[in-house]
């Protein structure tokens, strides 16, 4: 059995979706290596410590969060000269995520006050208020990438907003019957949204995308 050389890292590493590359982070540096030979392909240095990274769905770019500085970078592994910097400033930065088209990215501000969708094509931005989480959960895209379901929290109640990913217009918005919504997911055929509660309540809800509650399941101890 053969082993590669050891890579120093800060517990942040991720393979590209196509499996061809591995991104390894240590402090302010990210090293991109080829998956099979582990030969270096790219090495980038950032102005602050890297706290999160995520590959684009098409494996052509890497999204990097510097949460302490409230700055995110998008870097291309195809065009070494291309880069994009997103500065959230006083709003802060708690999470980042790619949109399925690999040409838009999301950032979430401190205290989940807003989610911002940034276009890497025309530099436009769309804003959505009150996401419940910082993009690591509570957000799901339909299998065709056309719609996003987002868990939202306002007035101590849980809601789900459905947005069209073309221009981020709100298609549906409804309150759900959860005590403390834990996560959501689209059904495989994109006709329904599954919503589940925290482990305290142990409840699962199934909503049609037109906001009609189809079924409810709970476990009684």
TIVORO-917940 format. One record per residue (C-alpha): residue number from 1; residue in one letter; x, y, z. Coordinates in pm, whole numbers, plus 50000, padded with zeros to 5 digits. Each point is the difference from the previous one (the first is absolute). Layout:
<rs>
<r><nr>NUM</nr><rest>A</rest><x>X</x><y>Y</y><z>Z</z></r>
...
</rs>
This chain:
<rs>
<r><nr>1</nr><rest>X</rest><x>50000</x><y>50000</y><z>50000</z></r>
<r><nr>2</nr><rest>X</rest><x>50132</x><y>50342</y><z>49904</z></r>
<r><nr>3</nr><rest>X</rest><x>49950</x><y>50316</y><z>50202</z></r>
<r><nr>4</nr><rest>X</rest><x>50037</x><y>50364</y><z>49905</z></r>
<r><nr>5</nr><rest>X</rest><x>50215</x><y>50248</y><z>50188</z></r>
<r><nr>6</nr><rest>X</rest><x>49839</x><y>50156</y><z>50304</z></r>
<r><nr>7</nr><rest>X</rest><x>49816</x><y>50328</y><z>49947</z></r>
<r><nr>8</nr><rest>X</rest><x>50003</x><y>50250</y><z>50283</z></r>
<r><nr>9</nr><rest>X</rest><x>49647</x><y>50130</y><z>50050</z></r>
<r><nr>10</nr><rest>X</rest><x>49768</x><y>50173</y><z>50245</z></r>
<r><nr>11</nr><rest>X</rest><x>49719</x><y>49739</y><z>49988</z></r>
<r><nr>12</nr><rest>X</rest><x>49857</x><y>50155</y><z>49683</z></r>
<r><nr>13</nr><rest>X</rest><x>50027</x><y>49788</y><z>49687</z></r>
<r><nr>14</nr><rest>X</rest><x>49756</x><y>49897</y><z>49727</z></r>
<r><nr>15</nr><rest>X</rest><x>49995</x><y>49804</y><z>49673</z></r>
<r><nr>16</nr><rest>X</rest><x>49848</x><y>50163</y><z>49692</z></r>
<r><nr>17</nr><rest>X</rest><x>49661</x><y>49854</y><z>49895</z></r>
<r><nr>18</nr><rest>X</rest><x>50159</x><y>49835</y><z>49694</z></r>
<r><nr>19</nr><rest>X</rest><x>50261</x><y>49839</y><z>50224</z></r>
<r><nr>20</nr><rest>X</rest><x>50291</x><y>50136</y><z>49796</z></r>
<r><nr>21</nr><rest>X</rest><x>50142</x><y>50247</y><z>50256</z></r>
<r><nr>22</nr><rest>X</rest><x>50053</x><y>50038</y><z>50372</z></r>
<r><nr>23</nr><rest>X</rest><x>50006</x><y>50337</y><z>50177</z></r>
<r><nr>24</nr><rest>X</rest><x>50203</x><y>50010</y><z>50322</z></r>
<r><nr>25</nr><rest>X</rest><x>50002</x><y>50303</y><z>50227</z></r>
<r><nr>26</nr><rest>X</rest><x>50259</x><y>50105</y><z>50258</z></r>
<r><nr>27</nr><rest>X</rest><x>49960</x><y>50341</y><z>50160</z></r>
<r><nr>28</nr><rest>X</rest><x>49998</x><y>50262</y><z>49724</z></r>
<r><nr>29</nr><rest>X</rest><x>50099</x><y>49760</y><z>49722</z></r>
<r><nr>30</nr><rest>X</rest><x>49808</x><y>49756</y><z>49780</z></r>
<r><nr>31</nr><rest>X</rest><x>50175</x><y>49733</y><z>49795</z></r>
<r><nr>32</nr><rest>X</rest><x>49822</x><y>49831</y><z>49708</z></r>
<r><nr>33</nr><rest>X</rest><x>50142</x><y>49661</y><z>49903</z></r>
<r><nr>34</nr><rest>X</rest><x>49915</x><y>49740</y><z>49738</z></r>
<r><nr>35</nr><rest>X</rest><x>49806</x><y>49716</y><z>50165</z></r>
<r><nr>36</nr><rest>X</rest><x>50187</x><y>49705</y><z>49859</z></r>
<r><nr>37</nr><rest>X</rest><x>50360</x><y>50118</y><z>49983</z></r>
<r><nr>38</nr><rest>X</rest><x>49965</x><y>50267</y><z>50274</z></r>
<r><nr>39</nr><rest>X</rest><x>50210</x><y>50233</y><z>49790</z></r>
<r><nr>40</nr><rest>X</rest><x>49946</x><y>50369</y><z>50085</z></r>
<r><nr>41</nr><rest>X</rest><x>49780</x><y>50191</y><z>49755</z></r>
<r><nr>42</nr><rest>X</rest><x>49938</x><y>50333</y><z>50172</z></r>
<r><nr>43</nr><rest>X</rest><x>50101</x><y>50173</y><z>50321</z></r>
<r><nr>44</nr><rest>X</rest><x>49826</x><y>50312</y><z>50125</z></r>
<r><nr>45</nr><rest>X</rest><x>50072</x><y>50230</y><z>50293</z></r>
<r><nr>46</nr><rest>X</rest><x>49724</x><y>50208</y><z>50157</z></r>
<r><nr>47</nr><rest>X</rest><x>50015</x><y>50311</y><z>50222</z></r>
<r><nr>48</nr><rest>X</rest><x>49854</x><y>49820</y><z>50304</z></r>
<r><nr>49</nr><rest>X</rest><x>49940</x><y>49652</y><z>50139</z></r>
<r><nr>50</nr><rest>X</rest><x>49774</x><y>49783</y><z>49786</z></r>
<r><nr>51</nr><rest>X</rest><x>49703</x><y>49874</y><z>50201</z></r>
<r><nr>52</nr><rest>X</rest><x>49793</x><y>49824</y><z>49732</z></r>
<r><nr>53</nr><rest>X</rest><x>50031</x><y>49884</y><z>49640</z></r>
<r><nr>54</nr><rest>X</rest><x>49758</x><y>49848</y><z>49752</z></r>
<r><nr>55</nr><rest>X</rest><x>50040</x><y>49873</y><z>49643</z></r>
<r><nr>56</nr><rest>X</rest><x>49764</x><y>50116</y><z>49727</z></r>
<r><nr>57</nr><rest>X</rest><x>49766</x><y>49724</y><z>49875</z></r>
<r><nr>58</nr><rest>X</rest><x>50183</x><y>49995</y><z>49663</z></r>
<r><nr>59</nr><rest>X</rest><x>50342</x><y>49972</y><z>50172</z></r>
<r><nr>60</nr><rest>X</rest><x>50135</x><y>50306</y><z>49819</z></r>
<r><nr>61</nr><rest>X</rest><x>50019</x><y>50238</y><z>50298</z></r>
<r><nr>62</nr><rest>X</rest><x>50054</x><y>50014</y><z>50372</z></r>
<r><nr>63</nr><rest>X</rest><x>49810</x><y>50224</y><z>50242</z></r>
<r><nr>64</nr><rest>X</rest><x>50200</x><y>50105</y><z>50306</z></r>
<r><nr>65</nr><rest>X</rest><x>49879</x><y>50173</y><z>50318</z></r>
<r><nr>66</nr><rest>X</rest><x>50214</x><y>50219</y><z>50224</z></r>
<r><nr>67</nr><rest>X</rest><x>49738</x><y>50043</y><z>50271</z></r>
<r><nr>68</nr><rest>X</rest><x>50217</x><y>50206</y><z>50234</z></r>
<r><nr>69</nr><rest>X</rest><x>50042</x><y>50262</y><z>49726</z></r>
<r><nr>70</nr><rest>X</rest><x>49644</x><y>49954</y><z>49865</z></r>
<r><nr>71</nr><rest>X</rest><x>50145</x><y>49938</y><z>49653</z></r>
<r><nr>72</nr><rest>X</rest><x>49942</x><y>49721</y><z>49747</z></r>
<r><nr>73</nr><rest>X</rest><x>50199</x><y>49914</y><z>49689</z></r>
<r><nr>74</nr><rest>X</rest><x>49906</x><y>49798</y><z>49693</z></r>
<r><nr>75</nr><rest>X</rest><x>50306</x><y>49858</y><z>49820</z></r>
<r><nr>76</nr><rest>X</rest><x>50014</x><y>49820</y><z>49667</z></r>
<r><nr>77</nr><rest>X</rest><x>50205</x><y>49686</y><z>49945</z></r>
<r><nr>78</nr><rest>X</rest><x>49961</x><y>50046</y><z>49625</z></r>
<r><nr>79</nr><rest>X</rest><x>50109</x><y>50364</y><z>49970</z></r>
<r><nr>80</nr><rest>X</rest><x>50277</x><y>50082</y><z>50246</z></r>
<r><nr>81</nr><rest>X</rest><x>49954</x><y>50374</y><z>49945</z></r>
<r><nr>82</nr><rest>X</rest><x>49628</x><y>50005</y><z>50080</z></r>
<r><nr>83</nr><rest>X</rest><x>49890</x><y>50079</y><z>50355</z></r>
<r><nr>84</nr><rest>X</rest><x>49701</x><y>50155</y><z>50174</z></r>
<r><nr>85</nr><rest>X</rest><x>49999</x><y>50170</y><z>50340</z></r>
<r><nr>86</nr><rest>X</rest><x>49681</x><y>50049</y><z>50202</z></r>
<r><nr>87</nr><rest>X</rest><x>50024</x><y>50234</y><z>50300</z></r>
<r><nr>88</nr><rest>X</rest><x>49708</x><y>49983</y><z>50245</z></r>
<r><nr>89</nr><rest>X</rest><x>50149</x><y>50274</y><z>50218</z></r>
<r><nr>90</nr><rest>X</rest><x>49813</x><y>50078</y><z>50322</z></r>
<r><nr>91</nr><rest>X</rest><x>49725</x><y>49750</y><z>49912</z></r>
<r><nr>92</nr><rest>X</rest><x>50244</x><y>49720</y><z>50080</z></r>
<r><nr>93</nr><rest>X</rest><x>50029</x><y>49654</y><z>49849</z></r>
<r><nr>94</nr><rest>X</rest><x>49885</x><y>49671</y><z>50153</z></r>
<r><nr>95</nr><rest>X</rest><x>49954</x><y>49773</y><z>49698</z></r>
<r><nr>96</nr><rest>X</rest><x>50053</x><y>49951</y><z>49626</z></r>
<r><nr>97</nr><rest>X</rest><x>49839</x><y>49775</y><z>49738</z></r>
<r><nr>98</nr><rest>X</rest><x>49993</x><y>49944</y><z>49624</z></r>
<r><nr>99</nr><rest>X</rest><x>49684</x><y>50015</y><z>49793</z></r>
<r><nr>100</nr><rest>X</rest><x>49964</x><y>49689</y><z>49775</z></r>
<r><nr>101</nr><rest>X</rest><x>50080</x><y>50197</y><z>49683</z></r>
<r><nr>102</nr><rest>X</rest><x>50358</x><y>50062</y><z>50126</z></r>
<r><nr>103</nr><rest>X</rest><x>49969</x><y>50364</y><z>49896</z></r>
<r><nr>104</nr><rest>X</rest><x>49840</x><y>50140</y><z>50314</z></r>
<r><nr>105</nr><rest>X</rest><x>50107</x><y>49982</y><z>50363</z></r>
<r><nr>106</nr><rest>X</rest><x>49826</x><y>50064</y><z>50332</z></r>
<r><nr>107</nr><rest>X</rest><x>50124</x><y>50168</y><z>50315</z></r>
<r><nr>108</nr><rest>X</rest><x>49822</x><y>50023</y><z>50335</z></r>
<r><nr>109</nr><rest>X</rest><x>50059</x><y>50294</y><z>50234</z></r>
<r><nr>110</nr><rest>X</rest><x>50054</x><y>49996</y><z>50375</z></r>
<r><nr>111</nr><rest>X</rest><x>49695</x><y>49904</y><z>50208</z></r>
<r><nr>112</nr><rest>X</rest><x>49836</x><y>49870</y><z>49678</z></r>
<r><nr>113</nr><rest>X</rest><x>49854</x><y>50344</y><z>49927</z></r>
<r><nr>114</nr><rest>X</rest><x>50021</x><y>49947</y><z>49625</z></r>
<r><nr>115</nr><rest>X</rest><x>50109</x><y>49764</y><z>49725</z></r>
<r><nr>116</nr><rest>X</rest><x>50159</x><y>50159</y><z>49695</z></r>
<r><nr>117</nr><rest>X</rest><x>50018</x><y>49838</y><z>49656</z></r>
<r><nr>118</nr><rest>X</rest><x>50292</x><y>50132</y><z>49792</z></r>
<r><nr>119</nr><rest>X</rest><x>50025</x><y>49952</y><z>49625</z></r>
<r><nr>120</nr><rest>X</rest><x>50352</x><y>49930</y><z>49876</z></r>
<r><nr>121</nr><rest>X</rest><x>49885</x><y>50088</y><z>49647</z></r>
<r><nr>122</nr><rest>X</rest><x>49844</x><y>50346</y><z>50026</z></r>
<r><nr>123</nr><rest>X</rest><x>50099</x><y>50089</y><z>50362</z></r>
<r><nr>124</nr><rest>X</rest><x>49637</x><y>50048</y><z>50104</z></r>
<r><nr>125</nr><rest>X</rest><x>49878</x><y>49917</y><z>50351</z></r>
<r><nr>126</nr><rest>X</rest><x>49665</x><y>49883</y><z>50141</z></r>
<r><nr>127</nr><rest>X</rest><x>49911</x><y>50013</y><z>50369</z></r>
<r><nr>128</nr><rest>X</rest><x>49780</x><y>49769</y><z>50207</z></r>
<r><nr>129</nr><rest>X</rest><x>49921</x><y>50086</y><z>50361</z></r>
<r><nr>130</nr><rest>X</rest><x>50001</x><y>49778</y><z>50308</z></r>
<r><nr>131</nr><rest>X</rest><x>50151</x><y>49666</y><z>49893</z></r>
<r><nr>132</nr><rest>X</rest><x>49983</x><y>49773</y><z>50303</z></r>
<r><nr>133</nr><rest>X</rest><x>50343</x><y>49843</y><z>49952</z></r>
<r><nr>134</nr><rest>X</rest><x>50337</x><y>50100</y><z>49856</z></r>
<r><nr>135</nr><rest>X</rest><x>49973</x><y>49802</y><z>49670</z></r>
<r><nr>136</nr><rest>X</rest><x>50119</x><y>49670</y><z>50150</z></r>
<r><nr>137</nr><rest>X</rest><x>49639</x><y>49879</y><z>50032</z></r>
<r><nr>138</nr><rest>X</rest><x>49645</x><y>50128</y><z>49965</z></r>
<r><nr>139</nr><rest>X</rest><x>50053</x><y>50053</y><z>49628</z></r>
<r><nr>140</nr><rest>X</rest><x>49921</x><y>49763</y><z>49714</z></r>
<r><nr>141</nr><rest>X</rest><x>49995</x><y>50025</y><z>49621</z></r>
<r><nr>142</nr><rest>X</rest><x>49762</x><y>49812</y><z>49773</z></r>
<r><nr>143</nr><rest>X</rest><x>50167</x><y>49726</y><z>49796</z></r>
<r><nr>144</nr><rest>X</rest><x>49980</x><y>50210</y><z>49683</z></r>
<r><nr>145</nr><rest>X</rest><x>50160</x><y>50298</y><z>50176</z></r>
<r><nr>146</nr><rest>X</rest><x>49710</x><y>50233</y><z>49917</z></r>
<r><nr>147</nr><rest>X</rest><x>49865</x><y>50058</y><z>50351</z></r>
<r><nr>148</nr><rest>X</rest><x>50139</x><y>50044</y><z>50349</z></r>
<r><nr>149</nr><rest>X</rest><x>49813</x><y>49924</y><z>50322</z></r>
<r><nr>150</nr><rest>X</rest><x>50130</x><y>50203</y><z>50294</z></r>
<r><nr>151</nr><rest>X</rest><x>49921</x><y>49964</y><z>50370</z></r>
<r><nr>152</nr><rest>X</rest><x>49933</x><y>50340</y><z>50153</z></r>
<r><nr>153</nr><rest>X</rest><x>49944</x><y>50117</y><z>50356</z></r>
<r><nr>154</nr><rest>X</rest><x>49805</x><y>50309</y><z>50099</z></r>
<r><nr>155</nr><rest>X</rest><x>49788</x><y>50095</y><z>50302</z></r>
<r><nr>156</nr><rest>X</rest><x>50109</x><y>49673</y><z>50166</z></r>
<r><nr>157</nr><rest>X</rest><x>49827</x><y>49796</y><z>49728</z></r>
<r><nr>158</nr><rest>X</rest><x>50134</x><y>49779</y><z>49720</z></r>
<r><nr>159</nr><rest>X</rest><x>49921</x><y>50067</y><z>49635</z></r>
<r><nr>160</nr><rest>X</rest><x>50101</x><y>49856</y><z>49663</z></r>
<r><nr>161</nr><rest>X</rest><x>50058</x><y>50225</y><z>49701</z></r>
<r><nr>162</nr><rest>X</rest><x>50020</x><y>49862</y><z>49645</z></r>
<r><nr>163</nr><rest>X</rest><x>50206</x><y>50212</y><z>49760</z></r>
<r><nr>164</nr><rest>X</rest><x>50051</x><y>49982</y><z>49624</z></r>
<r><nr>165</nr><rest>X</rest><x>50375</x><y>49976</y><z>49939</z></r>
<r><nr>166</nr><rest>X</rest><x>49980</x><y>50193</y><z>49674</z></r>
<r><nr>167</nr><rest>X</rest><x>49934</x><y>50341</y><z>50156</z></r>
<r><nr>168</nr><rest>X</rest><x>49943</x><y>49905</y><z>50369</z></r>
<r><nr>169</nr><rest>X</rest><x>49637</x><y>50103</y><z>50007</z></r>
<r><nr>170</nr><rest>X</rest><x>49792</x><y>49855</y><z>50282</z></r>
<r><nr>171</nr><rest>X</rest><x>49763</x><y>49734</y><z>49865</z></r>
<r><nr>172</nr><rest>X</rest><x>49845</x><y>49868</y><z>50323</z></r>
<r><nr>173</nr><rest>X</rest><x>50032</x><y>50087</y><z>50368</z></r>
<r><nr>174</nr><rest>X</rest><x>49826</x><y>49816</y><z>50284</z></r>
<r><nr>175</nr><rest>X</rest><x>50023</x><y>49929</y><z>50371</z></r>
<r><nr>176</nr><rest>X</rest><x>50076</x><y>49642</y><z>50103</z></r>
<r><nr>177</nr><rest>X</rest><x>49877</x><y>49813</y><z>50306</z></r>
<r><nr>178</nr><rest>X</rest><x>50341</x><y>49936</y><z>50151</z></r>
<r><nr>179</nr><rest>X</rest><x>50106</x><y>50088</y><z>50355</z></r>
<r><nr>180</nr><rest>X</rest><x>50363</x><y>50048</y><z>49895</z></r>
<r><nr>181</nr><rest>X</rest><x>50061</x><y>49913</y><z>49633</z></r>
<r><nr>182</nr><rest>X</rest><x>50320</x><y>49798</y><z>49959</z></r>
<r><nr>183</nr><rest>X</rest><x>50030</x><y>49963</y><z>49621</z></r>
<r><nr>184</nr><rest>X</rest><x>49813</x><y>49972</y><z>49670</z></r>
<r><nr>185</nr><rest>X</rest><x>50037</x><y>49809</y><z>49672</z></r>
<r><nr>186</nr><rest>X</rest><x>49827</x><y>49976</y><z>49662</z></r>
<r><nr>187</nr><rest>X</rest><x>49846</x><y>49672</y><z>49893</z></r>
<r><nr>188</nr><rest>X</rest><x>50171</x><y>49834</y><z>49703</z></r>
<r><nr>189</nr><rest>X</rest><x>49716</x><y>50090</y><z>49765</z></r>
<r><nr>190</nr><rest>X</rest><x>49999</x><y>50367</y><z>50119</z></r>
<r><nr>191</nr><rest>X</rest><x>49629</x><y>49991</y><z>50092</z></r>
<r><nr>192</nr><rest>X</rest><x>50038</x><y>50014</y><z>50377</z></r>
<r><nr>193</nr><rest>X</rest><x>50223</x><y>50132</y><z>50278</z></r>
<r><nr>194</nr><rest>X</rest><x>50087</x><y>49794</y><z>50307</z></r>
<r><nr>195</nr><rest>X</rest><x>50035</x><y>50197</y><z>50324</z></r>
<r><nr>196</nr><rest>X</rest><x>50119</x><y>49844</y><z>50324</z></r>
<r><nr>197</nr><rest>X</rest><x>50004</x><y>50128</y><z>50355</z></r>
<r><nr>198</nr><rest>X</rest><x>50270</x><y>49988</y><z>50265</z></r>
<r><nr>199</nr><rest>X</rest><x>50075</x><y>49684</y><z>50196</z></r>
<r><nr>200</nr><rest>X</rest><x>49790</x><y>50139</y><z>50287</z></r>
<r><nr>201</nr><rest>X</rest><x>49677</x><y>49976</y><z>49800</z></r>
<r><nr>202</nr><rest>X</rest><x>50093</x><y>49724</y><z>49749</z></r>
<r><nr>203</nr><rest>X</rest><x>49749</x><y>50101</y><z>49733</z></r>
<r><nr>204</nr><rest>X</rest><x>50012</x><y>49988</y><z>49620</z></r>
<r><nr>205</nr><rest>X</rest><x>49773</x><y>50198</y><z>49767</z></r>
<r><nr>206</nr><rest>X</rest><x>49943</x><y>49960</y><z>49627</z></r>
<r><nr>207</nr><rest>X</rest><x>49882</x><y>50309</y><z>49812</z></r>
<r><nr>208</nr><rest>X</rest><x>49908</x><y>50025</y><z>49637</z></r>
<r><nr>209</nr><rest>X</rest><x>50190</x><y>50288</y><z>49840</z></r>
<r><nr>210</nr><rest>X</rest><x>49674</x><y>50195</y><z>49982</z></r>
<r><nr>211</nr><rest>X</rest><x>50014</x><y>50017</y><z>50385</z></r>
<r><nr>212</nr><rest>X</rest><x>49738</x><y>49730</y><z>50067</z></r>
<r><nr>213</nr><rest>X</rest><x>50084</x><y>49772</y><z>50294</z></r>
<r><nr>214</nr><rest>X</rest><x>49977</x><y>49647</y><z>49865</z></r>
<r><nr>215</nr><rest>X</rest><x>50091</x><y>49789</y><z>50303</z></r>
<r><nr>216</nr><rest>X</rest><x>50150</x><y>50018</y><z>50347</z></r>
<r><nr>217</nr><rest>X</rest><x>50193</x><y>49733</y><z>50187</z></r>
<r><nr>218</nr><rest>X</rest><x>50110</x><y>50004</y><z>50363</z></r>
<r><nr>219</nr><rest>X</rest><x>50153</x><y>49751</y><z>50241</z></r>
<r><nr>220</nr><rest>X</rest><x>49857</x><y>49969</y><z>50349</z></r>
<r><nr>221</nr><rest>X</rest><x>50220</x><y>49870</y><z>50281</z></r>
</rs>
